[in-house]
Amino acid sequence: MDTAQRSEYWRRNLRLMSVLLAIWALVSFGAGILFVDLLNQIVVLGFPLGFWFAQQGSILVFVILIAVYVWRMDKLDAEFGIDEYEEEVHHS
């Protein structure tokens, strides 16, 4: 990859991480702390929704965000012709 391609790859990687981290912060901090009183008015399976987000929802969203990051980075790597195995062989 040339310098322009590396710069574009890194820019898109940072944009993806920024979006996913913003979602994570909104769910964990927002739903678990800031909006807990509002969400607690909604009851799901006998538990207030704010409590559920604080205890389990944030963790599940975080795991989903990791899977989305891996999926999107695999697509980005393929778009830029990056193969991890080939990179390891060339650097060994």
Secondary structure, DSSP 8 states (H G I E B T S, - for coil): --HHHHHHHHHHHHHHHHHHHHHHHIIIIIIIIITHHHHTTSEETTEEHHHHIIIIIHHHHHHHHHHHHHHHHHHHHHHTT--HHHHHHHH-
